[in-house]
């Protein structure tokens, strides 16, 4: 009927009772068959707060994803990434908030070199990671968010090569009338986030130069 068609267009939970009656008036009205129908046409709303992630998306210690979900029929929220080429997935616990149909959530990762022994916090080695956060409702609809992060805990290496005379005993550069000028050449490498800058300090006046 048109009433039933309109019912299935209305978002929310609805009850259906079914009755039958024979030709002489016997019916099951005292014990109808009941069905509960949940109409859910809206996709979940996923809000991710990246304020705990460094602005340059480079992490050297524990970092946390967090946010909120707005969904009347929440199924689950998961976060995934690849570790050593293998897809890894974790289900994120949620907590009902005071607002209707809203949930809060958070999930942390730590670096491999951390001394934290909490088994619920996955540890990541240095490298590039693409995180995918996905929330699903019971009707099969979803919302997603992605974030790329570089984990970098190692110091860059620095090699200095020069043409100056170096006194190994007292660790002094020797300048002379024969060679008053010297060229200092070096290289710096970093396998993680890359080299940002190279500096040297002149201790006579504590000047820092790049």
C-alpha positions as CSV (number, residue, x, y, z in Angstrom):
1,X,0.0,0.0,0.0
2,X,1.0,3.6,-0.2
3,X,1.4,3.8,3.6
4,X,4.0,1.0,3.5
5,X,5.8,2.7,0.6
6,X,5.9,5.9,2.5
7,X,7.1,4.1,5.6
8,X,10.2,2.8,3.8
9,X,11.1,6.3,2.8
10,X,11.2,7.5,6.4
11,X,14.6,7.3,8.2
12,X,14.5,5.5,11.6
13,X,13.1,2.5,13.3
14,X,9.6,1.3,12.5
15,X,7.4,-1.6,13.6
16,X,5.2,-3.7,11.3
17,X,2.4,-5.9,12.5
18,X,0.8,-8.5,10.3
19,X,-2.7,-9.8,10.8
20,X,-4.8,-12.4,8.9
21,X,-8.5,-13.2,9.1
22,X,-10.6,-16.0,7.5
23,X,-14.0,-15.7,5.9
24,X,-16.0,-16.3,9.1
25,X,-14.0,-13.7,11.2
26,X,-11.4,-15.8,12.9
27,X,-8.1,-13.7,13.1
28,X,-4.7,-13.6,14.8
29,X,-5.2,-10.0,16.1
30,X,-4.5,-11.1,19.6
31,X,-1.1,-12.5,18.5
32,X,0.0,-10.6,15.3
33,X,3.4,-11.2,13.6
34,X,5.7,-8.3,14.4
35,X,8.7,-7.1,12.4
36,X,11.0,-4.2,13.2
37,X,12.3,-2.4,10.2
38,X,15.3,0.0,10.4
39,X,15.5,2.5,7.5
40,X,19.0,4.0,7.2
41,X,19.7,5.8,3.9
42,X,22.3,8.3,5.3
43,X,26.0,7.6,5.2
44,X,28.0,7.9,8.5
45,X,29.8,11.1,9.2
46,X,33.5,10.7,10.0
47,X,35.3,13.6,11.6
48,X,39.1,13.2,12.1
49,X,41.1,15.5,14.4
50,X,44.7,15.6,13.2
51,X,45.8,18.1,15.8
52,X,48.0,15.5,17.5
53,X,49.8,14.8,14.3
54,X,52.9,17.0,13.5
55,X,52.1,19.7,10.9
56,X,54.7,18.3,8.6
57,X,53.3,14.8,9.1
58,X,56.7,13.5,10.3
59,X,56.7,11.6,13.6
60,X,59.6,10.5,15.8
61,X,57.5,9.4,18.8
62,X,54.0,8.2,19.7
63,X,51.2,9.8,17.7
64,X,47.4,9.6,18.0
65,X,44.4,9.7,15.5
66,X,41.2,10.8,17.1
67,X,37.8,12.2,16.2
68,X,34.0,11.7,16.2
69,X,31.4,9.7,14.3
70,X,27.8,10.6,13.7
71,X,25.7,7.6,12.9
72,X,22.5,6.1,14.2
73,X,23.4,2.5,13.3
74,X,27.1,2.3,13.8
75,X,28.8,-1.0,13.0
76,X,32.5,-0.4,13.4
77,X,35.5,1.9,12.7
78,X,38.9,0.6,11.6
79,X,42.3,1.9,10.7
80,X,44.7,0.2,8.3
81,X,48.1,0.6,6.8
82,X,50.9,-1.5,5.2
83,X,53.8,-2.7,7.3
84,X,56.6,-4.4,5.4
85,X,54.3,-4.7,2.4
86,X,51.6,-6.5,4.4
87,X,48.1,-4.9,5.0
88,X,47.4,-4.5,8.7
89,X,44.0,-3.5,10.2
90,X,42.9,-2.6,13.7
91,X,39.4,-2.0,15.0
92,X,39.1,1.2,17.0
93,X,37.1,1.3,20.2
94,X,34.3,3.9,20.3
95,X,32.6,5.7,23.2
96,X,29.1,7.2,23.1
97,X,29.0,10.9,23.6
98,X,26.3,13.1,25.1
99,X,25.2,14.2,21.6
100,X,22.6,12.1,19.8
101,X,24.1,9.4,17.5
102,X,27.6,10.7,18.2
103,X,30.6,8.6,19.2
104,X,34.2,9.6,20.1
105,X,37.2,7.5,19.2
106,X,41.0,7.5,19.3
107,X,43.9,5.2,18.3
108,X,47.6,5.5,18.8
109,X,50.8,4.3,17.1
110,X,54.3,4.3,18.6
111,X,57.8,4.1,17.1
112,X,59.7,0.9,17.2
113,X,62.4,2.3,19.4
114,X,60.0,3.3,22.1
115,X,60.3,1.8,25.6
116,X,56.5,1.7,26.0
117,X,55.4,-1.9,26.5
118,X,51.6,-1.3,26.0
119,X,50.6,-4.2,23.7
120,X,47.5,-2.4,22.4
121,X,49.7,0.3,20.7
122,X,51.2,-0.9,17.4
123,X,54.9,0.0,16.9
124,X,56.2,1.2,13.5
125,X,59.7,1.2,12.1
126,X,61.1,4.2,10.2
127,X,59.4,4.6,6.8
128,X,56.4,6.0,4.9
129,X,52.9,5.0,5.9
130,X,49.5,5.6,4.3
131,X,46.8,5.3,6.9
132,X,43.2,4.7,5.9
133,X,40.4,5.2,8.5
134,X,37.0,3.7,7.6
135,X,33.7,3.7,9.4
136,X,30.8,1.4,8.5
137,X,27.2,1.4,9.5
138,X,24.9,-1.6,9.7
139,X,23.3,-0.8,6.3
140,X,26.7,-1.2,4.6
141,X,27.5,2.4,4.0
142,X,30.8,3.9,4.9
143,X,33.0,7.0,5.2
144,X,36.8,7.2,4.9
145,X,39.7,9.5,5.6
146,X,43.4,9.1,4.6
147,X,46.6,10.5,6.0
148,X,50.3,10.0,4.9
149,X,52.9,10.0,7.7
150,X,56.6,9.6,7.7
151,X,58.1,7.9,10.8
152,X,61.7,9.1,11.2
153,X,63.7,8.4,14.4
154,X,67.2,8.2,13.0
155,X,69.7,11.1,13.0
156,X,71.1,12.2,9.6
157,X,74.7,11.3,8.8
158,X,77.3,14.0,8.2
159,X,80.7,13.6,6.5
160,X,83.1,16.5,6.3
161,X,85.9,16.5,3.7
162,X,88.3,19.4,3.3
163,X,91.7,20.4,2.0
164,X,92.9,21.9,5.2
165,X,95.8,20.6,7.3
166,X,94.5,19.0,10.5
167,X,96.5,18.5,13.6
168,X,95.2,15.2,15.0
169,X,96.9,15.6,18.4
170,X,95.2,18.9,19.5
171,X,92.4,18.7,16.9
172,X,93.1,22.1,15.4
173,X,92.9,23.3,11.8
174,X,96.2,24.8,10.8
175,X,96.2,28.0,8.9
176,X,99.5,29.3,7.5
177,X,100.8,32.1,5.3
178,X,101.3,29.6,2.6
179,X,97.6,28.6,2.7
180,X,95.4,31.2,4.5
181,X,92.2,30.0,3.0
182,X,90.6,26.6,3.2
183,X,87.6,25.0,1.6
184,X,85.3,22.7,3.7
185,X,83.3,20.2,1.7
186,X,80.8,17.7,3.1
187,X,77.8,15.6,2.6
188,X,74.7,14.9,4.7
189,X,72.2,12.2,4.1
190,X,69.0,11.1,5.8
191,X,67.0,8.0,4.8
192,X,63.8,9.2,6.5
193,X,62.3,12.6,6.1
194,X,65.4,14.1,4.3
195,X,68.0,16.7,5.3
196,X,66.5,20.0,6.2
197,X,69.7,22.0,6.7
198,X,73.4,21.8,7.5
199,X,74.9,24.3,10.0
200,X,78.3,25.2,11.4
201,X,79.1,27.2,14.5
202,X,81.9,29.6,14.9
203,X,82.7,29.4,18.6
204,X,84.5,32.7,18.7
205,X,81.2,34.6,18.8
206,X,78.8,31.6,18.9
207,X,77.5,32.5,15.4
208,X,75.4,29.8,13.7
209,X,75.7,29.7,10.0
210,X,73.9,27.6,7.4
